[in-house]
Amino acid sequence: MGNIREASDCLKVYIDTKDGLKAQYTVTETETREITMENGEFTLFRTLFDNDVRVNVIHNHKIGKTSTNKLDKADLEKVVDDALTAADSGVEDENYDIAPGMEAGQFHQGVQEPDIDKLMLRARELSDDIAKNYPRILLMQMIFKYEKKHYIYRNTNGSEDEVTSGCYLIILEYAGNDGEKSSGIFGTGVMIDNLDIPFMEQGSIRKNLEEAEASISPCAVEGKWEGPVIFTPAAFEQMLIYSFGAFAGDNVILSGESKWLGKIGENVASDKLTIGIKPWDERLVKTDVITEDGFRAEDYNIIENGVLKSYMASLYVSNKCGVERAKNSSMSIVIEGGETPLEDMISGIDRGLIIGAVSCGFPSANGEISGAVKNSFYVENGKIVNAVSETMVSFNLSDMLLNVEELSKETVMDGTGVIPYAKVGKVTISGR
């Protein structure tokens, strides 16, 4: 059996023989066309196909989850039986459930048929552009992909959705290099749904290349002080994901450790900050149509003008803790830009940093962050002085959100989110 429709039908027939069983299951086929380049030449062109079957069951108020990449009838029946075995050895909890039935839907996202010739043309164009205009860039990896996913979701309440999504991906890994001197490693990934625009102008590719060249000779900053920083969109996204995990996710709500518990409708961030989780935003290329619990995804704001509007709670945690279920289970972050150009944000800093990333572990439940900055720059008297090394920052994520002073007019759209630069005050900066 090699057809996902046949495989889904086979699962339905077998699951329907199990009395009293609640189940949801997804059968996915993925097609990947991958092109790699080294030293300006194409070195690999391959097409890959993969299948994935995921089955979640609830039996006697116990949950079991299994998966397989095989679509034969015997393997499909076995994955259901294995899920039942896993459930029977689990812990009983009446809060486990699946989404109610929905009218069947079909969804098509992005590129359904790729233009591989044009993809290769744009890849060559980018490689030549980097070689010509960024001679101090050392390319370690250039990967260009077309990826298409086709999946069918069903549950025993009668839901059935079929989704086909396709997109192009640009994946670059590089460093600034000038003889014996080099920067840290930069990585850039962009997801797009058309090939109309040169790759150099997609996402933050050009700016990241410029920053890598400017980072070849970093310097340590002196002293320790509390001052403002500007998080790049990538770094700001990193901090937001940490914040959601520390304050809004399932684990901290279940444990009661979240600083945001009981604060729906209260200020938890600067009034300049509205954070949407919006898989249906037209600027995003590939998103989650179905939630992990089997609901059809909806856009929502987790924070609106600084006010907490929602947690990122699953159906189980919603039932268990009496909080509202999140409208989707994606991380499609959308933050509209502010009114201040990035240049003006920089010019307003007496002494601080532009932070490209923070190397740190996952924060504790209270949101404390401490780590070394990467791909970052020292700012003094409103001007970028140099790239930095041996520099640490520390702050609390809750305070960071409250201390957002400005959002840049510019935003970075990489296909998975829309995020501006964020100026944050009162960050502890420690040099050597």
C-alpha positions in Angstrom: 0.0 0.0 0.0 1.5 3.3 -1.1 -1.4 5.7 -1.2 -2.1 7.9 1.9 -5.9 7.9 1.2 -5.9 4.1 1.1 -3.7 4.0 4.3 -6.1 6.4 6.1 -9.1 4.4 5.0 -7.4 1.2 6.3 -6.8 2.9 9.7 -10.4 4.0 9.9 -11.7 0.6 9.2 -9.5 -1.0 11.8 -10.0 1.6 14.5 -13.8 1.4 14.0 -13.6 -2.2 15.1 -12.3 -1.1 18.5 -15.3 -0.4 20.8 -15.1 2.6 23.0 -11.9 3.9 21.4 -11.3 7.6 20.8 -8.5 8.2 18.3 -7.0 10.7 16.0 -4.6 9.9 13.2 -2.6 11.5 10.4 -1.0 10.0 7.4 1.6 12.2 5.6 3.6 11.9 2.4 6.5 14.3 1.9 8.3 15.0 -1.3 11.6 16.8 -1.1 13.7 18.1 -4.0 17.1 19.1 -2.7 20.0 21.0 -4.4 23.3 21.8 -2.8 26.1 24.1 -4.0 29.8 24.2 -3.1 32.4 26.7 -4.4 29.8 28.0 -6.9 29.0 24.6 -8.4 26.0 22.3 -8.0 27.1 19.2 -6.1 23.9 17.4 -5.3 20.5 17.1 -6.8 18.2 14.5 -5.2 14.5 13.7 -4.8 13.3 12.1 -1.6 10.0 10.6 -0.6 8.9 9.8 2.9 5.8 8.6 4.7 4.7 9.2 8.3 1.8 7.8 10.2 0.9 9.1 13.7 -1.8 7.5 15.8 -3.1 8.9 19.2 -5.7 6.8 21.1 -7.6 7.3 24.3 -8.8 4.1 25.9 -10.3 3.9 29.4 -9.2 7.5 30.0 -5.6 6.6 29.2 -3.6 8.0 26.3 -1.2 6.2 23.9 0.8 7.6 21.0 2.7 5.7 18.3 4.0 6.3 14.8 5.4 4.4 11.8 6.7 5.2 8.3 5.1 2.0 6.8 1.8 1.9 4.9 1.2 -1.8 4.6 -2.0 -3.1 6.1 -0.3 -5.2 8.7 1.9 -2.3 9.8 -1.0 0.1 10.1 -3.0 -2.3 12.2 0.1 -2.9 14.4 0.6 0.9 15.0 -3.0 1.0 16.3 -2.4 -2.0 18.5 0.8 -0.5 19.8 -1.0 2.7 20.7 -3.6 0.7 22.6 -0.8 -1.2 24.5 0.8 2.2 25.4 -2.5 3.5 26.6 -3.2 0.5 28.7 0.0 1.0 30.6 -0.5 4.7 31.1 -2.1 6.8 33.8 -5.9 7.3 33.9 -7.0 10.9 33.5 -10.5 12.0 32.5 -9.1 15.2 31.0 -7.7 13.4 27.9 -9.9 14.1 24.9 -10.0 14.8 21.1 -11.5 17.6 19.1 -15.2 17.4 18.3 -16.2 16.5 14.7 -15.9 19.1 12.0 -17.1 19.3 8.5 -14.6 17.9 6.1 -12.2 20.4 4.6 -9.5 20.5 1.9 -6.7 23.1 2.0 -4.0 23.9 -0.5 -1.1 26.1 0.5 1.8 27.5 -1.4 3.6 25.9 -4.4 1.9 22.8 -5.7 4.3 22.2 -8.7 7.9 23.4 -8.4 9.9 25.2 -11.1 13.2 23.5 -10.5 15.0 25.2 -13.4 14.2 28.6 -12.0 15.1 27.4 -8.5 18.6 26.5 -9.8 18.8 29.8 -11.7 18.1 31.8 -8.5 20.5 29.6 -6.6 23.3 30.3 -9.1 22.4 34.0 -9.1 22.8 34.1 -5.3 26.1 32.2 -5.3 27.5 34.6 -7.9 26.3 37.6 -6.1 27.9 36.5 -2.8 31.2 35.7 -4.6 31.2 39.1 -6.4 29.9 41.5 -3.7 30.8 39.7 -0.4 34.4 38.5 -1.0 35.0 38.0 2.7 32.2 35.6 3.2 33.1 32.0 3.6 30.2 29.8 2.5 30.0 26.5 4.4 26.6 25.3 3.2 24.2 26.3 0.5 21.0 24.2 0.4 18.0 24.9 -1.8 14.9 22.8 -1.4 11.4 22.3 -2.6 9.2 20.6 0.0 5.7 19.4 -0.5 3.6 17.8 2.2 0.3 16.0 1.6 -1.5 14.7 4.6 -4.9 13.4 5.8 -6.1 14.0 9.3 -9.0 12.1 10.8 -10.6 11.4 14.2 -13.3 9.1 15.5 -15.6 12.1 16.0 -15.9 12.3 12.2 -13.4 15.0 11.4 -11.5 14.7 8.1 -9.1 17.3 6.6 -6.8 16.9 3.7 -4.0 19.4 3.3 -1.4 19.9 0.6 1.3 22.5 1.2 4.5 23.3 -0.8 7.3 25.8 -0.5 10.9 26.6 -1.4 13.6 26.8 1.3 16.9 28.7 1.3 19.4 27.5 3.9 22.8 29.2 4.2 25.6 28.7 6.7 28.6 31.0 6.5 31.1 33.1 8.3 33.1 36.3 7.7 36.7 35.4 6.8 39.8 37.5 6.1 42.9 35.3 6.2 43.5 34.2 9.7 40.6 36.2 11.1 37.0 35.1 11.1 33.6 35.8 12.6 31.4 33.4 14.3 29.1 31.2 12.2 26.0 32.7 10.9 22.9 30.7 9.7 20.0 32.1 7.6 16.9 30.2 6.6 14.1 31.6 4.5 10.9 30.0 3.3 9.2 31.4 0.1 6.3 30.5 -2.1 7.5 32.0 -5.4 10.7 32.7 -7.3 9.9 36.2 -8.5 12.4 38.0 -6.2 16.2 37.3 -6.2 17.2 35.3 -3.1 19.5 38.0 -1.9 16.5 40.2 -1.2 14.6 37.5 0.7 14.2 37.6 4.5 17.4 39.0 6.1 19.9 37.4 3.8 21.7 40.6 2.6 21.8 42.2 6.0 23.1 39.0 7.6 25.9 38.7 5.1 26.9 42.3 5.8 26.9 41.6 9.5 29.0 38.5 9.1 31.7 40.6 7.2 31.5 43.3 9.9 32.1 40.6 12.6 35.5 39.4 11.4 37.5 41.3 14.1 35.3 41.3 17.2 36.5 43.1 20.4 35.7 42.5 24.0 33.8 45.4 25.7 35.0 46.7 29.0 33.2 46.8 32.3 29.7 46.0 33.5 26.7 48.2 33.2 22.9 48.2 32.8 21.7 49.7 29.5 19.6 49.3 26.4 20.0 46.6 23.8 18.4 46.1 20.4 17.4 42.5 19.7 17.5 41.6 16.0 14.3 39.9 14.8 16.0 36.5 15.1 17.2 37.2 18.6 13.8 38.7 19.6 12.0 35.6 18.3 14.4 33.4 20.3 13.6 35.4 23.5 9.8 35.2 22.8 9.9 31.4 22.3 11.8 31.2 25.7 9.2 33.5 27.3 6.2 31.4 26.0 7.8 28.2 27.3 8.6 29.8 30.7 5.2 31.5 31.2 2.5 30.3 28.8 3.2 26.7 27.9 1.6 23.4 29.1 4.3 22.4 31.5 4.4 25.6 33.6 0.6 25.9 33.7 0.3 22.3 34.9 3.0 22.7 37.5 1.6 26.1 38.7 5.0 27.7 38.2 4.0 30.2 35.5 4.4 33.9 36.5 1.4 34.5 34.2 -1.1 32.3 36.0 -4.2 34.2 36.8 -3.1 37.2 34.8 -5.4 37.0 31.7 -6.5 40.6 31.1 -3.6 42.1 32.9 -0.5 43.8 31.7 2.5 41.5 31.3 4.4 43.5 28.6 5.0 46.9 27.2 1.8 48.5 25.7 3.9 48.8 22.5 3.8 45.1 22.1 1.1 43.0 20.4 2.1 39.4 19.7 -0.1 37.4 17.3 0.2 33.7 16.6 -1.3 33.8 13.2 -0.9 30.7 10.9 -3.4 32.3 8.4 -1.5 35.5 7.9 -1.0 35.9 4.2 2.7 36.9 4.6 3.5 33.4 6.0 4.3 30.6 3.6 3.7 27.3 5.4 1.8 27.0 8.6 -0.2 24.4 10.7 -3.8 24.1 9.5 -4.7 21.6 12.1 -3.8 21.8 15.8 -2.1 19.0 17.6 -5.5 18.3 19.2 -7.3 18.1 15.9 -9.0 21.5 15.8 -8.8 23.7 12.8 -6.3 26.4 13.5 -7.4 30.0 14.1 -5.3 33.2 14.5 -5.1 34.8 17.9 -3.1 37.3 20.0 -1.3 36.0 23.0 -0.5 39.6 24.0 -2.4 42.7 22.9 -1.0 46.1 23.7 0.8 44.6 26.6 -2.2 42.7 28.0 -2.2 39.0 28.3 -5.0 37.5 26.2 -4.2 33.7 26.1 -2.0 30.9 27.2 -0.6 28.3 24.8 -2.6 25.6 26.4 -3.5 22.3 24.8 -6.9 20.7 25.0 -5.7 18.5 27.9 -4.3 21.4 29.9 -7.4 23.4 29.2 -9.6 20.6 30.6 -7.2 19.9 33.5 -6.6 23.5 34.6 -9.7 25.3 33.5 -7.9 27.7 31.2 -8.9 28.5 27.6 -7.4 26.3 24.9 -5.0 28.1 22.5 -6.6 28.6 19.0 -3.6 27.0 17.3 -0.5 25.0 18.2 2.0 26.7 15.9 4.7 29.2 16.5 3.7 31.5 13.7 4.7 34.8 15.4 3.4 38.0 13.8 4.4 41.4 15.3 3.7 44.5 13.3 6.6 47.0 13.1 6.6 50.3 15.0 7.1 53.8 13.8 10.9 54.2 14.5 13.4 53.3 11.8 16.2 51.0 13.0 18.8 53.7 12.3 17.0 56.1 14.7 16.8 53.3 17.4 20.6 52.9 17.2 21.2 56.6 17.3 19.3 56.9 20.5 21.6 54.5 22.4 24.4 56.0 24.5 26.0 52.7 25.3 24.5 49.3 24.6 24.4 46.3 22.2 22.7 45.0 19.1 22.2 41.4 19.9 22.0 38.7 17.1 21.7 35.7 19.4 22.1 34.7 23.1 23.9 31.4 23.8 22.2 30.1 26.9 20.3 27.3 28.3 16.5 27.2 28.6 15.4 29.7 31.3 14.2 28.7 34.7 10.5 29.0 35.5 11.1 32.5 36.9 12.4 33.6 33.5 16.0 34.4 34.3 18.4 34.5 31.3 22.2 34.6 31.3 24.4 33.9 28.4 27.1 35.0 25.9 26.0 37.2 23.0 26.7 36.0 19.5 26.8 37.9 16.2 26.4 41.1 18.1 27.7 44.7 18.0 28.7 47.4 20.5 26.9 50.8 20.2 28.3 54.0 21.7 27.1 57.5 21.3 24.5 56.4 18.8 27.0 54.6 16.5 27.9 51.0 15.9 31.6 50.7 17.0 32.5 47.1 16.5 31.5 43.5 16.7 31.8 42.1 20.2 33.3 39.0 21.9 33.6 37.8 25.5 30.4 39.7 26.3 27.5 38.4 28.5 24.0 39.6 29.1 21.6 38.8 31.9 18.0 39.7 32.4 14.6 38.4 33.3 12.3 37.5 30.4 9.3 39.0 32.2 11.1 42.3 32.7 12.3 42.2 29.1 8.8 42.2 27.8 7.8 45.0 30.1 10.9 47.0 29.1 10.3 47.0 25.3 10.8 50.7 24.5 10.5 50.7 20.7 9.8 48.4 17.8 11.5 49.1 14.5 9.6 50.2 11.4 11.5 47.5 9.5 10.3 43.9 9.9 11.9 40.6 8.7 9.6 38.2 6.9 11.2 34.8 6.5 8.1 32.8 5.6 7.5 31.6 9.1 6.9 34.8 11.0 6.9 38.6 10.8 9.1 40.3 13.4 10.7 43.7 13.9 13.8 44.8 15.8 13.1 45.4 19.5 14.8 48.0 21.7 14.8 46.8 25.3 16.0 48.8 28.3 17.6 47.7 31.6 19.7 44.8 30.4 22.8 43.9 32.4 25.8 43.8 30.1 29.1 42.3 31.3 32.4 42.7 29.4 35.8 41.4 30.4 
